């Protein structure tokens, strides 16, 4: 499982331009915690890149 989740994290990070090293390390040692870390990082990056007019 770690191999496939790690590959997903890496490829999505490359596509979206997100730093993934911390998520990959967590995925390697703790499995699902790495995926959770990546999802949180992705959400934060999306919030930071959203123009303030769209936030309401």
PyMOL Python script that loads the backbone (N, CA, C, O; Angstrom):
from pymol import cmd

cmd.read_pdbstr("""\
ATOM      1  N   UNK A   1       0.821  -1.190   0.000  1.00  0.00           N
ATOM      2  CA  UNK A   1       0.000   0.000   0.000  1.00  0.00           C
ATOM      3  C   UNK A   1       0.867   1.258   0.000  1.00  0.00           C
ATOM      4  O   UNK A   1       0.573   2.221  -0.708  1.00  0.00           O
ATOM      5  N   UNK A   2       1.926   1.245   0.789  1.00  0.00           N
ATOM      6  CA  UNK A   2       2.780   2.436   0.879  1.00  0.00           C
ATOM      7  C   UNK A   2       3.364   2.823  -0.478  1.00  0.00           C
ATOM      8  O   UNK A   2       3.522   4.008  -0.772  1.00  0.00           O
ATOM      9  N   UNK A   3       3.679   1.843  -1.290  1.00  0.00           N
ATOM     10  CA  UNK A   3       4.247   2.115  -2.604  1.00  0.00           C
ATOM     11  C   UNK A   3       3.251   2.873  -3.483  1.00  0.00           C
ATOM     12  O   UNK A   3       3.609   3.863  -4.121  1.00  0.00           O
ATOM     13  N   UNK A   4       2.007   2.407  -3.513  1.00  0.00           N
ATOM     14  CA  UNK A   4       1.003   3.047  -4.366  1.00  0.00           C
ATOM     15  C   UNK A   4       0.585   4.416  -3.846  1.00  0.00           C
ATOM     16  O   UNK A   4       0.380   5.347  -4.624  1.00  0.00           O
ATOM     17  N   UNK A   5       0.460   4.533  -2.525  1.00  0.00           N
ATOM     18  CA  UNK A   5       0.102   5.832  -1.943  1.00  0.00           C
ATOM     19  C   UNK A   5       1.254   6.817  -2.131  1.00  0.00           C
ATOM     20  O   UNK A   5       1.028   7.988  -2.436  1.00  0.00           O
ATOM     21  N   UNK A   6       2.473   6.350  -1.952  1.00  0.00           N
ATOM     22  CA  UNK A   6       3.634   7.208  -2.173  1.00  0.00           C
ATOM     23  C   UNK A   6       3.727   7.684  -3.609  1.00  0.00           C
ATOM     24  O   UNK A   6       4.066   8.839  -3.867  1.00  0.00           O
ATOM     25  N   UNK A   7       3.429   6.802  -4.536  1.00  0.00           N
ATOM     26  CA  UNK A   7       3.433   7.182  -5.959  1.00  0.00           C
ATOM     27  C   UNK A   7       2.351   8.223  -6.235  1.00  0.00           C
ATOM     28  O   UNK A   7       2.583   9.188  -6.963  1.00  0.00           O
ATOM     29  N   UNK A   8       1.173   8.026  -5.655  1.00  0.00           N
ATOM     30  CA  UNK A   8       0.086   8.988  -5.824  1.00  0.00           C
ATOM     31  C   UNK A   8       0.491  10.359  -5.269  1.00  0.00           C
ATOM     32  O   UNK A   8       0.277  11.382  -5.918  1.00  0.00           O
ATOM     33  N   UNK A   9       1.068  10.373  -4.083  1.00  0.00           N
ATOM     34  CA  UNK A   9       1.495  11.632  -3.464  1.00  0.00           C
ATOM     35  C   UNK A   9       2.524  12.319  -4.344  1.00  0.00           C
ATOM     36  O   UNK A   9       2.420  13.520  -4.595  1.00  0.00           O
ATOM     37  N   UNK A  10       3.510  11.579  -4.814  1.00  0.00           N
ATOM     38  CA  UNK A  10       4.568  12.161  -5.637  1.00  0.00           C
ATOM     39  C   UNK A  10       4.010  12.741  -6.940  1.00  0.00           C
ATOM     40  O   UNK A  10       4.317  13.878  -7.299  1.00  0.00           O
ATOM     41  N   UNK A  11       3.187  11.954  -7.647  1.00  0.00           N
ATOM     42  CA  UNK A  11       2.672  12.416  -8.938  1.00  0.00           C
ATOM     43  C   UNK A  11       1.729  13.608  -8.780  1.00  0.00           C
ATOM     44  O   UNK A  11       1.770  14.530  -9.593  1.00  0.00           O
ATOM     45  N   UNK A  12       0.888  13.607  -7.758  1.00  0.00           N
ATOM     46  CA  UNK A  12      -0.004  14.739  -7.540  1.00  0.00           C
ATOM     47  C   UNK A  12       0.795  15.980  -7.150  1.00  0.00           C
ATOM     48  O   UNK A  12       0.458  17.093  -7.553  1.00  0.00           O
ATOM     49  N   UNK A  13       1.842  15.787  -6.372  1.00  0.00           N
ATOM     50  CA  UNK A  13       2.702  16.911  -6.010  1.00  0.00           C
ATOM     51  C   UNK A  13       3.388  17.508  -7.225  1.00  0.00           C
ATOM     52  O   UNK A  13       3.517  18.728  -7.325  1.00  0.00           O
ATOM     53  N   UNK A  14       3.827  16.670  -8.145  1.00  0.00           N
ATOM     54  CA  UNK A  14       4.455  17.161  -9.365  1.00  0.00           C
ATOM     55  C   UNK A  14       3.457  17.897 -10.247  1.00  0.00           C
ATOM     56  O   UNK A  14       3.791  18.912 -10.857  1.00  0.00           O
ATOM     57  N   UNK A  15       2.239  17.388 -10.314  1.00  0.00           N
ATOM     58  CA  UNK A  15       1.203  18.004 -11.145  1.00  0.00           C
ATOM     59  C   UNK A  15       0.781  19.366 -10.607  1.00  0.00           C
ATOM     60  O   UNK A  15       0.630  20.324 -11.365  1.00  0.00           O
ATOM     61  N   UNK A  16       0.593  19.443  -9.289  1.00  0.00           N
ATOM     62  CA  UNK A  16       0.087  20.673  -8.678  1.00  0.00           C
ATOM     63  C   UNK A  16       1.180  21.602  -8.169  1.00  0.00           C
ATOM     64  O   UNK A  16       0.886  22.720  -7.746  1.00  0.00           O
ATOM     65  N   UNK A  17       2.427  21.166  -8.200  1.00  0.00           N
ATOM     66  CA  UNK A  17       3.524  21.999  -7.721  1.00  0.00           C
ATOM     67  C   UNK A  17       3.566  22.106  -6.204  1.00  0.00           C
ATOM     68  O   UNK A  17       3.871  23.169  -5.665  1.00  0.00           O
ATOM     69  N   UNK A  18       3.260  21.012  -5.512  1.00  0.00           N
ATOM     70  CA  UNK A  18       3.222  20.982  -4.051  1.00  0.00           C
ATOM     71  C   UNK A  18       4.472  20.274  -3.537  1.00  0.00           C
ATOM     72  O   UNK A  18       4.916  19.288  -4.126  1.00  0.00           O
ATOM     73  N   UNK A  19       5.035  20.771  -2.448  1.00  0.00           N
ATOM     74  CA  UNK A  19       6.163  20.102  -1.799  1.00  0.00           C
ATOM     75  C   UNK A  19       5.649  18.819  -1.149  1.00  0.00           C
ATOM     76  O   UNK A  19       4.673  18.852  -0.400  1.00  0.00           O
ATOM     77  N   UNK A  20       6.297  17.697  -1.429  1.00  0.00           N
ATOM     78  CA  UNK A  20       5.776  16.408  -0.958  1.00  0.00           C
ATOM     79  C   UNK A  20       6.755  15.616  -0.097  1.00  0.00           C
ATOM     80  O   UNK A  20       6.405  14.527   0.358  1.00  0.00           O
ATOM     81  N   UNK A  21       7.941  16.105   0.140  1.00  0.00           N
ATOM     82  CA  UNK A  21       8.949  15.291   0.823  1.00  0.00           C
ATOM     83  C   UNK A  21       8.503  14.869   2.220  1.00  0.00           C
ATOM     84  O   UNK A  21       8.727  13.728   2.623  1.00  0.00           O
ATOM     85  N   UNK A  22       7.876  15.778   2.959  1.00  0.00           N
ATOM     86  CA  UNK A  22       7.436  15.419   4.310  1.00  0.00           C
ATOM     87  C   UNK A  22       6.330  14.365   4.263  1.00  0.00           C
ATOM     88  O   UNK A  22       6.295  13.467   5.104  1.00  0.00           O
ATOM     89  N   UNK A  23       5.443  14.467   3.304  1.00  0.00           N
ATOM     90  CA  UNK A  23       4.368  13.486   3.173  1.00  0.00           C
ATOM     91  C   UNK A  23       4.915  12.126   2.750  1.00  0.00           C
ATOM     92  O   UNK A  23       4.441  11.092   3.221  1.00  0.00           O
ATOM     93  N   UNK A  24       5.902  12.124   1.869  1.00  0.00           N
ATOM     94  CA  UNK A  24       6.492  10.857   1.434  1.00  0.00           C
ATOM     95  C   UNK A  24       7.228  10.163   2.572  1.00  0.00           C
ATOM     96  O   UNK A  24       7.150   8.942   2.705  1.00  0.00           O
ATOM     97  N   UNK A  25       7.938  10.924   3.389  1.00  0.00           N
ATOM     98  CA  UNK A  25       8.641  10.329   4.531  1.00  0.00           C
ATOM     99  C   UNK A  25       7.635   9.761   5.534  1.00  0.00           C
ATOM    100  O   UNK A  25       7.808   8.649   6.031  1.00  0.00           O
ATOM    101  N   UNK A  26       6.584  10.530   5.827  1.00  0.00           N
ATOM    102  CA  UNK A  26       5.557  10.026   6.741  1.00  0.00           C
ATOM    103  C   UNK A  26       4.866   8.798   6.166  1.00  0.00           C
ATOM    104  O   UNK A  26       4.546   7.866   6.904  1.00  0.00           O
ATOM    105  N   UNK A  27       4.633   8.787   4.865  1.00  0.00           N
ATOM    106  CA  UNK A  27       4.009   7.637   4.224  1.00  0.00           C
ATOM    107  C   UNK A  27       4.901   6.398   4.334  1.00  0.00           C
ATOM    108  O   UNK A  27       4.414   5.290   4.557  1.00  0.00           O
ATOM    109  N   UNK A  28       6.180   6.594   4.179  1.00  0.00           N
ATOM    110  CA  UNK A  28       7.114   5.478   4.262  1.00  0.00           C
ATOM    111  C   UNK A  28       7.127   4.854   5.658  1.00  0.00           C
ATOM    112  O   UNK A  28       7.159   3.631   5.792  1.00  0.00           O
ATOM    113  N   UNK A  29       7.101   5.691   6.697  1.00  0.00           N
ATOM    114  CA  UNK A  29       7.220   5.176   8.065  1.00  0.00           C
ATOM    115  C   UNK A  29       5.876   4.901   8.738  1.00  0.00           C
ATOM    116  O   UNK A  29       5.777   3.988   9.558  1.00  0.00           O
ATOM    117  N   UNK A  30       4.837   5.676   8.407  1.00  0.00           N
ATOM    118  CA  UNK A  30       3.580   5.564   9.140  1.00  0.00           C
ATOM    119  C   UNK A  30       2.357   5.341   8.257  1.00  0.00           C
ATOM    120  O   UNK A  30       1.233   5.374   8.758  1.00  0.00           O
ATOM    121  N   UNK A  31       2.542   5.116   6.966  1.00  0.00           N
ATOM    122  CA  UNK A  31       1.443   4.779   6.062  1.00  0.00           C
ATOM    123  C   UNK A  31       0.401   5.869   5.895  1.00  0.00           C
ATOM    124  O   UNK A  31       0.683   6.910   5.301  1.00  0.00           O
ATOM    125  N   UNK A  32      -0.808   5.643   6.415  1.00  0.00           N
ATOM    126  CA  UNK A  32      -1.917   6.572   6.183  1.00  0.00           C
ATOM    127  C   UNK A  32      -1.680   7.992   6.706  1.00  0.00           C
ATOM    128  O   UNK A  32      -2.291   8.939   6.212  1.00  0.00           O
ATOM    129  N   UNK A  33      -0.818   8.145   7.681  1.00  0.00           N
ATOM    130  CA  UNK A  33      -0.529   9.488   8.195  1.00  0.00           C
ATOM    131  C   UNK A  33       0.138  10.335   7.109  1.00  0.00           C
ATOM    132  O   UNK A  33      -0.076  11.546   7.057  1.00  0.00           O
ATOM    133  N   UNK A  34       0.933   9.722   6.254  1.00  0.00           N
ATOM    134  CA  UNK A  34       1.545  10.437   5.133  1.00  0.00           C
ATOM    135  C   UNK A  34       0.515  10.929   4.142  1.00  0.00           C
ATOM    136  O   UNK A  34       0.614  12.046   3.634  1.00  0.00           O
ATOM    137  N   UNK A  35      -0.485  10.089   3.863  1.00  0.00           N
ATOM    138  CA  UNK A  35      -1.556  10.507   2.959  1.00  0.00           C
ATOM    139  C   UNK A  35      -2.360  11.648   3.581  1.00  0.00           C
ATOM    140  O   UNK A  35      -2.705  12.609   2.893  1.00  0.00           O
ATOM    141  N   UNK A  36      -2.659  11.550   4.862  1.00  0.00           N
ATOM    142  CA  UNK A  36      -3.366  12.624   5.553  1.00  0.00           C
ATOM    143  C   UNK A  36      -2.562  13.919   5.517  1.00  0.00           C
ATOM    144  O   UNK A  36      -3.118  14.996   5.302  1.00  0.00           O
ATOM    145  N   UNK A  37      -1.261  13.812   5.726  1.00  0.00           N
ATOM    146  CA  UNK A  37      -0.387  14.981   5.658  1.00  0.00           C
ATOM    147  C   UNK A  37      -0.428  15.614   4.273  1.00  0.00           C
ATOM    148  O   UNK A  37      -0.462  16.839   4.151  1.00  0.00           O
ATOM    149  N   UNK A  38      -0.426  14.797   3.238  1.00  0.00           N
ATOM    150  CA  UNK A  38      -0.474  15.318   1.876  1.00  0.00           C
ATOM    151  C   UNK A  38      -1.808  16.007   1.593  1.00  0.00           C
ATOM    152  O   UNK A  38      -1.837  17.071   0.977  1.00  0.00           O
ATOM    153  N   UNK A  39      -2.896  15.412   2.036  1.00  0.00           N
ATOM    154  CA  UNK A  39      -4.209  16.015   1.817  1.00  0.00           C
ATOM    155  C   UNK A  39      -4.332  17.360   2.529  1.00  0.00           C
ATOM    156  O   UNK A  39      -4.906  18.303   1.984  1.00  0.00           O
ATOM    157  N   UNK A  40      -3.797  17.448   3.738  1.00  0.00           N
ATOM    158  CA  UNK A  40      -3.816  18.716   4.474  1.00  0.00           C
ATOM    159  C   UNK A  40      -2.944  19.746   3.779  1.00  0.00           C
ATOM    160  O   UNK A  40      -3.344  20.901   3.629  1.00  0.00           O
ATOM    161  N   UNK A  41      -1.750  19.337   3.352  1.00  0.00           N
ATOM    162  CA  UNK A  41      -0.858  20.252   2.642  1.00  0.00           C
ATOM    163  C   UNK A  41      -1.500  20.744   1.350  1.00  0.00           C
ATOM    164  O   UNK A  41      -1.420  21.928   1.023  1.00  0.00           O
ATOM    165  N   UNK A  42      -2.132  19.841   0.624  1.00  0.00           N
ATOM    166  CA  UNK A  42      -2.796  20.212  -0.624  1.00  0.00           C
ATOM    167  C   UNK A  42      -3.921  21.209  -0.364  1.00  0.00           C
ATOM    168  O   UNK A  42      -4.083  22.165  -1.122  1.00  0.00           O
ATOM    169  N   UNK A  43      -4.695  21.000   0.692  1.00  0.00           N
ATOM    170  CA  UNK A  43      -5.792  21.918   1.024  1.00  0.00           C
ATOM    171  C   UNK A  43      -5.262  23.296   1.395  1.00  0.00           C
ATOM    172  O   UNK A  43      -5.837  24.309   0.995  1.00  0.00           O
ATOM    173  N   UNK A  44      -4.174  23.344   2.153  1.00  0.00           N
ATOM    174  CA  UNK A  44      -3.583  24.632   2.544  1.00  0.00           C
ATOM    175  C   UNK A  44      -3.064  25.374   1.318  1.00  0.00           C
ATOM    176  O   UNK A  44      -3.266  26.581   1.190  1.00  0.00           O
ATOM    177  N   UNK A  45      -2.398  24.660   0.421  1.00  0.00           N
ATOM    178  CA  UNK A  45      -1.886  25.292  -0.799  1.00  0.00           C
ATOM    179  C   UNK A  45      -3.032  25.813  -1.651  1.00  0.00           C
ATOM    180  O   UNK A  45      -2.936  26.897  -2.225  1.00  0.00           O
ATOM    181  N   UNK A  46      -4.120  25.046  -1.737  1.00  0.00           N
ATOM    182  CA  UNK A  46      -5.284  25.500  -2.511  1.00  0.00           C
ATOM    183  C   UNK A  46      -5.904  26.744  -1.894  1.00  0.00           C
ATOM    184  O   UNK A  46      -6.329  27.642  -2.621  1.00  0.00           O
ATOM    185  N   UNK A  47      -5.965  26.816  -0.572  1.00  0.00           N
ATOM    186  CA  UNK A  47      -6.504  28.004   0.088  1.00  0.00           C
ATOM    187  C   UNK A  47      -5.624  29.228  -0.141  1.00  0.00           C
ATOM    188  O   UNK A  47      -6.123  30.336  -0.335  1.00  0.00           O
ATOM    189  N   UNK A  48      -4.325  29.020  -0.117  1.00  0.00           N
ATOM    190  CA  UNK A  48      -3.401  30.136  -0.310  1.00  0.00           C
ATOM    191  C   UNK A  48      -3.433  30.645  -1.745  1.00  0.00           C
ATOM    192  O   UNK A  48      -3.182  31.826  -1.987  1.00  0.00           O
ATOM    193  N   UNK A  49      -3.740  29.771  -2.697  1.00  0.00           N
ATOM    194  CA  UNK A  49      -3.765  30.165  -4.101  1.00  0.00           C
ATOM    195  C   UNK A  49      -5.129  30.665  -4.560  1.00  0.00           C
ATOM    196  O   UNK A  49      -5.264  31.125  -5.694  1.00  0.00           O
ATOM    197  N   UNK A  50      -6.143  30.582  -3.699  1.00  0.00           N
ATOM    198  CA  UNK A  50      -7.475  31.044  -4.054  1.00  0.00           C
ATOM    199  C   UNK A  50      -7.543  32.556  -3.869  1.00  0.00           C
ATOM    200  O   UNK A  50      -7.196  33.063  -2.802  1.00  0.00           O
ATOM    201  N   UNK A  51      -7.987  33.286  -4.899  1.00  0.00           N
ATOM    202  CA  UNK A  51      -8.144  34.734  -4.741  1.00  0.00           C
ATOM    203  C   UNK A  51      -9.169  35.056  -3.654  1.00  0.00           C
ATOM    204  O   UNK A  51     -10.132  34.313  -3.467  1.00  0.00           O
ATOM    205  N   UNK A  52      -8.963  36.152  -2.945  1.00  0.00           N
ATOM    206  CA  UNK A  52      -9.828  36.498  -1.827  1.00  0.00           C
ATOM    207  C   UNK A  52     -11.254  36.798  -2.266  1.00  0.00           C
ATOM    208  O   UNK A  52     -12.174  36.673  -1.458  1.00  0.00           O
ATOM    209  N   UNK A  53     -11.466  37.187  -3.511  1.00  0.00           N
ATOM    210  CA  UNK A  53     -12.820  37.470  -3.993  1.00  0.00           C
ATOM    211  C   UNK A  53     -13.664  36.197  -4.062  1.00  0.00           C
ATOM    212  O   UNK A  53     -14.890  36.271  -3.978  1.00  0.00           O
ATOM    213  N   UNK A  54     -13.027  35.028  -4.216  1.00  0.00           N
ATOM    214  CA  UNK A  54     -13.768  33.789  -4.275  1.00  0.00           C
ATOM    215  C   UNK A  54     -14.117  33.248  -2.896  1.00  0.00           C
ATOM    216  O   UNK A  54     -15.016  32.417  -2.769  1.00  0.00           O
ATOM    217  N   UNK A  55     -13.421  33.705  -1.869  1.00  0.00           N
ATOM    218  CA  UNK A  55     -13.666  33.193  -0.523  1.00  0.00           C
ATOM    219  C   UNK A  55     -14.920  33.795   0.101  1.00  0.00           C
ATOM    220  O   UNK A  55     -15.484  33.208   1.024  1.00  0.00           O
ATOM    221  N   UNK A  56     -15.352  34.914  -0.366  1.00  0.00           N
ATOM    222  CA  UNK A  56     -16.596  35.508   0.114  1.00  0.00           C
ATOM    223  C   UNK A  56     -16.422  36.530   1.108  1.00  0.00           C
ATOM    224  O   UNK A  56     -17.404  37.101   1.584  1.00  0.00           O
TER     225      UNK A  56
END
""", "prot")
cmd.dss("prot")
cmd.show_as("cartoon", "prot")
cmd.util.cbc("prot")
cmd.orient("prot")
